[in-house]
Amino acid sequence: MYFQKKNIYLVVMLDPLFLSRIQFALHISFHYIFPPMTIGVSLYLVIMEGVYLITKNPIYEKLTRFWVKIFGLIFALGVATGIVNVFAFGTNWAEFSHFVGDVFGALLGAEGVFAFTMESGFLGILLFGWDRVGPKMHFFSTCMVALGAHFSATWIVFANSWMQTPSGYQIIGDNMNRHCVLTNFWQALFNPSALTRLGHVVLGCWLTGTFLILSVAAYYILKKRHLEYGQKLIKIGLIVGAICIVLQTWSADSSGRAAATYQPAKLAALEGLYETQAQAPFYIVGWSNAKTRKTYGIKIPGLLSFLVNHNFNETVTGLDQIPEEDWPVATPMFQTYRWMIYMWGWMLLVLVWAWIQFKRKKLESSKWLLRALVISVLAPLSANIVGWFCAELGRQPWVVYGVMRTKDGLSQSIKGGQVLGSLIMFITIFTLLLSLFLLLLNQKIQQGPEDKELGVDPYRDPYQGRAGKAKRRTS
């Protein structure tokens, strides 16, 4: 009996489908640490440099230079980790690539052709053009890099949304030649969930950038270093953060109602709703057990019905109306969804607390608040990652919702041992990359926006280039 159980365990652990799903989840999760920070910080680069051009306050120029360096570091790691995901479509998911390549490939490829090209092209001017181009051209480059980062997210989200709510296609061919072809580009691009999910993702990225800014600013104030820079960052971060947290609330409501319309199984799994019912409850805390088909915890009766239909008495579809072979993995979805909500609540609480202290002019003396702001950068980062877990787990067992099952998208020739070996290799490499990233990021934060580190001459306008150098020599 012992050896039989051991053999079953080994078979499961060497299952290429199971390992490939784990590997792709690892790729995406690690990669997605960086794009939200890239997109969020790019927004602040535009704001800070724009304020500098208007006010000519050198503090904003130094802050822009400082955050450009951090942006460059994050961008480099994002590119390096993102390339792996593209190769995985060919190595582990060849059947999926063959079946949907004409549609999904067109949307995904557009991200590289248009968005990434624009972003990386202007990045050179952003990083190295301070003394080589005029102020307006440099600011234009900053705007183009930020636009490219957002445009990149747009194509990625639209491509993934097509997998969630496919449209604008038809299936042709038989057997091995059976595949999807694009019939209407605009329908495929603006599929039913595309715009709702795009808004939710972008706001999550802005919140990530906001709390990264606030974390660094709070650290400086707490350590009584670079106080003037920290004060400016806090003010900008609180304004943008307040706007984003309100808009994210509206976006989450829209996303939930969209899921109820197009993916009722996903919503039921997220909410632990196993039975279709009126006055459906919303669980604040709890545990969903897919085996017993019960959810336990503290609930508010009727709140889910209100959130989905804006009516406390409306009926919400449960998993009992979905064939069991089409159920998502309900238990982890319920828990990860709650974690995302808790992180939103933490961000809201910290922002309200910070605004109160800021208005009272007591923020700098509130050490517990500053400590909370320092660690709060983890809230949007983890919320972004578990949010994608909710989205992707909720689509299961489909890789393209209602069209192709995940098990049918796996490469036929791949072996479990191959995937396991590469998985171990990626875990090792990603651990080293994350350690290097944290080390370099900490070094840059510790250095701060100092004139000496940035190579800025405080006696000249950095945009004056050679004229500024000549003026310095004569003085």
N, C-alpha and C positions, 0 to 999 in steps of 0.2 A: 504493500500500500504506500509506503514511504517513497519508494522509487517511482511508483506510478504518478504520485503527486508532483514529485520533483521533475519528471519528464514533461508533465503538462505545463508546469511553471516555465521550463526552458523553452517549450514550443511557443508559449505566449510571448516571452521576452524576446524571442528571435523572429516574431511575426513581422515581416517587412512593412505591412500596413500600419501596425501599431507603432513601430519604431520610426517610420517616415512621418507620421503625424506628430510624434514627439519632437522629431528633429526640426520639422518646419515650424512648430510652435516655438522652439528654442530660437531659431533664426529670427522669426518675426518679433518675438518678445524682446530680444536683445537689441535688434535694430531699432525698434520703436522707442528706445530710450532717447535717441538722438533727434529724429525729425521734429517732434513737438518742441524741443528746445530750440532747434534751428529756426523754425517758423515763428515761435514766440519771441525770440531775441531779435529776429529781423524786423519785427514790428517796432520794437524799442529803438533799434538803430535809426529807423526812419524818423521816429519822434524826436530822439535826442539830437540828431544832426539837423533836423528841421528847426528845432528850437534854437540851436546854435546860430544858424544862418539868420534867423529873425532877430535874436537878442544880441548876438555877438559876445555872449558870455562864454569865456574860455573854459569854464567848468564843464559845459555841455560838450564842447569839442573834445576835451580830455576823456570824458565819459564815453563818448562815441568811439574814440580810438581804443580805449580799454576793452569795451565790449565787442569791438570788431575782432580783436585777438581771440577772445573766448568763442565768438561765433565761428571763426576759422577752425578752431580745434574741434568743435562739435560737428561742423560740416564735414571735416575729414573723416571722423569716425562714422558718421552717417553714411557716407559714400562707401567706405570700406565694408561695412556690415550689410549694406543693401545689395551689393553685387551678388552675394551668396544666395539671396532669395531667388534671383532670376535663374541661376544655374539649377536650382532645385526643381524648377518646372521641367527641365529636360532630363535630369538624372532620376528623380524619384516619382515624378508625376507626368510621364510621357504620354500616357493615354488621355489624361485631362488636356494636355497641351495640344494633342492632335485633334481632339473632339471640339474644343472651343477656341482654338488658336486664331481662326479667322475673325472672331469677334473680340474675345478677351485680349488677344495679342495686339490687335489694332489700338485698343484703348490704353493698354499698358505701355505699348511702344511709343505712343504719342507723348507720354511723360518724359521719356528720354530725349526724343527728337526736339520737342518744343521747350518744355519747362526746364529740364536739367541743362540744356544747351544755353538758354538765356541766363539761368542762375550762375552757372560756372563761368560763362563768358564775362559777365560783369563783375564777378568775384575778384578777378585780378586787379581791376581798377579800385574796388573797394579796399582791398588789402594793401596795395602798393602804389596807389595813385594819389596819395595825399599831397605830395610836392610836385606832381607831374601833370595834373589837370586842374582846371579851375574849380571853384567851390560848387558852382551849379552842376557841372559835369559829374563831380564826385557824388553829390547828393542824388543826382539822377541814377547813377550806378547803384547807390544804396537802395533806392526805390526799386530798381529792376531786379536786384538780388532778392529783395523781400517779395516782390511780385512773383519771381520765378519759384521761390520756395512755396508760396501759396498755390501757384499754378500746378506745381508738382503734386501737392497734396490733392488737388482737385481731380487730376487724372487717376491717381491711385484709388481714391474713394469712389469715383465713378466706375472704375473697372471692378472693384470689389462689390459695389452696389448692384452691378449687373449680375454677379453671381448670386446675390440675395434675391433680387426681383428681376429676372431676365426678361428682356423685351427687345423688339426690333431685329429678330432673327428667325431663321427656319432651319430645320434639320433635313439634310439631304443625304443620299447614298445608303448603302446597305453594308451590314457586317463590319469589316475592318475599315471600309471607306465612309462609314457613317460619321457625319460631323456637322457642326453648326456653321451657317454662313450669315453674313450681315445683310439684312434686307432694308433696314432703315437706320442710318447712323445716328440721327438725332433721337430716335426712340430708344436706341441702345444706350446712348450717352446720358440722356435725361430720363432714365428708367424711374419707376415709381418711388424708389427710396433714395435716389441720388442726392437731391438738394437737401432733404432733411438730414441725411447722414453727414453731408459735407459741412453744414453749419455746425453740427454737434462736434465733429472732429476739429474744425478750425478753432472753435471757441475753447476746446480742450487744450489745443496748442498754445493759444494766447494766455490761458491761465497758467500753463507750465512756464512760459517765459516770464509772466508776472511774478510768480512765486520764486523763480530763480533770481530775478532782480531784487525782490524783497528780502530773500534769504541773505544775499551778499550785503545789501545795504544794512540789514539788521546786525549782521556780524561786525561790520565796520563800526557801527554806533555802539554796540555792546563792548567792543575792544577799544573804543575811543580812538580810532584811527580813521583817517580820511573822512572826518565828520561831515564836512560840507558836501562831499560827494554822496555820502550815505543819505543825507537829508533830502537832496534833490531826487535820488532814486526812489526813496520812500514815497515822496509826494506823487511822482509819476506813476509808480506801481499801484498805489492805492486808488488813483483815479481810474486807470485802465482796469484794474481788478474788480472794482465795484460795477463797472459796466458789463464786464464779461460774466461775472457770477450771476447777474440778473438775466442776461440773455441765455446763459446756459440752462437756467431753470425752464425757460420757455422752450428751448430746443429739446430738452429731455422729454417734456410733455408731448411735443410733436413727434418725437421718435417713438415713444410708447404707443401712441395712437396709430402710427404708420405700421408698427409691428402687429398690432391687433387686426389691422385690415389685410395685410399681405402675408404675414407669417404668424398666424394665431398660435401655432405650436410653440414658437419661440417665446411669445409673451406669457403663455401658460406656464412654461418651464421657469421663466424668470421669476414669476410670482408664486410658484409652488401651487398652482391651481389645477388640481387633478379632476375636479368635477365642475361641469358647466353650471353656473348659478347666477341668480340675480343677487344684488347687493353683495358682490364679490369683495372679500376683505383684502386689505393690504397689510402685509406683515412688516412691522418695524424691525423686529429681531426674531430669529427663529431658525428652524432646521427643516429642510425638505427631504423626505425619505421616499425615493422612487420605488423601492421594493414594497413598502406598505401602502404607497400612494396616499400618504398623509403628510401634512405640514403642521409643525408645532411651533408655537411662539406667541409673541404679543402682536395682536392684530387690531386694525381699525375697520369694523364692518362697513361695507359699502364704498370705502374710499377707492378701491381699484375700479369699481364700476364708474365712479365719478371721474377718475383720471382718464379712463379710456373713452367714456361716452358723455362726460359732463352731466351725468345723471346718476344719482345714488342707487336707483332701482333697476337700472339696465342690466341685461344679462351679458356675462363675459364667457367666451368659449374656453372650456377646460381641456385637458389632455384626453378626457374620456371620449371626445368627439374626433380624436386623431387616431388613425391606426397605430398600434404600438410599435410596429417596425419603423414608423416614421417619427418616433419621439426623439427629441434632443436629449442630451445627458442632463437631466433635470437638477440633480442635487448640486453639482458644482456650479451650475448657472445661477441657482438661487443664492448661493453664498457669495459668489463673485459680484453679482448685481448689488447685493447689500453692501459689500465693501465699497463699491463705486459711490453709492449713495452716502455712506458714512464719510468718505473723503470729501465729497461735495459739502456736506455739513460742516466738516472741520474747516474747510477753506472759507465758508461763509462766516463761521464763528470768529475766525482769526481776523478776517477783513473788517467785520463790524467792531470788534475789540480795538483794532488798530485805528479805525476812523474815530472812535470815541476818544482814545488817548491823543490822537493827532489834533483833534479839535480843542481838547483841553490843554494842549501843549505840554503833555506829560509823557509823550511817547519815548523820548530818549531816556527817561528815568524809570520806565517800566521794564525791568529786566526779564520778568517772566514772559511778557509779550514778545520781547526781542528774541528770546530763546525759542519761543513757539514759531516765530517767523523764520528763524534759521532752519529748523527742521521741516517746516511746512512745504518745502520744495518736493518732498517725497509724496505728498498727497496727490497733486495732479499727475505726477509721473506714474504712480501705482494705479490711479483711477483710469488713466489712458490705457494702460496695458490690460487691466481686468475688463475694461470696457470692450476692447477688441476680443478678449476671451468670450465675453457674453455674445458678441455678434457672431463669432465664428462657431462656437459651440451650439448656438441657437439655430444655425443653418443645417447642422448635422441631422440625419445621416447623408445629407446631400452636399456635394461639392458645388454644384449649380442647382439651386433650389427647384425641386420638382422635375429636373431634367436629367441630371447625372448624379449617381451616388458616389460617395467618396471612395469606396472600395473599388469602383470601376475606373477610377482615374489613376490608379497606381501603375507604375511601370511594370510590365510583365516579366522582364528579365532580371529585376533587382532581387538581391538576396538579403535575408535578415542580418547575416554576419557583416555584409558590406555596410549596411546602414548603421549597425551598432559600432563598427570601427570608426566610421566618419563622425558619428555622434560624439564619441569620446574625444576625438580630435577637436571638434568644434567647441566642446565644453572647455577644453584646455586653452584653446586660442582665445575664446571670448573672455575667459577669466583673466588672462594676461592683458588683453586689450582694455578691459574695464579697469584693471588696476593701473595701467599706464594712463588712461584717461583721467581717473580720479587724482593721480599724482600730479599730472600737468595742470589740471584745472585748479587744484589747491595751490600750486606754485603761482599761478597767475593771479588768483584771488589774494594771496598773501602779499604779492608785490604791489597790487593795487594800481590805481590810475596816477602813478607818479611821473613827473616830467622826465626824470633820469631814465626810468625803465622804458618809457615810450620814445625817447629820443626827441623830445619836443623842446624847442628853444622858447622859454616863456617871454622873451622880448620881441617876438615877431608873430605875425599871423601865419599859421602853418600853411595857408593856401597861397602865400606869396611866392613860394618856390625860390628860384634863383635870386629874385629881387630881394627877398627876405634875407638870404644868406649874405648878399652884398651889403645890405644895410647893417647887418650884425658885424661884419668885418670893419666897416668904417666907424662904427661906434666903439 
